[in-house]
Amino acid sequence: MSGEARALLIEEGDQLSRRLAQQLHAPLERQERLQFYGRSLALNLIQALLPTAEQITWRMERPLSAHVVSDLRGRAALQTVTFDGELHSTLPADDLIEAALFVNGRLHPAVRELLLGALHGSEHAATRALVACLKSRPVLDAAQRYLQGLLRAPRQ
């Protein structure tokens, strides 16, 4: 992943951490920890999707390259491109984060519970909670829907 792509995802993580701080009512001394959570969730969620998209398309015998780019707003977006260099699709990264972690603008209850446990637990417990969050049903379901949108044939 390029330095620019990583910086875009870190910015997405910082945006997420601000929302987490508001929704989890975190005290000031936990803000740094929440920034780590936001960045970790954004980076790991998107980084897991890139090779998955490529593997799926290889198996479909319609290989695509997947990467993070800056969209017109200057925000992170996932883009698939054919190996001929033709743009296939582009979807905003914040759409995936929103769908994976939130329901109607509020943290999904399962995600909220895991993050609250991480916020008040040890570093080891926090790491386990972040992994559990990424493996949770709402996150996996949203990732699957997002992948389908990313891999859907472009409209002609």
Helices and strands as residue ranges (DSSP letters): H 3-24, G 28-30, H 31-59, E 64-70, E 76-82, E 87-92, H 93-101, E 102-103, E 106-107, H 109-120, H 123-134, H 137-151
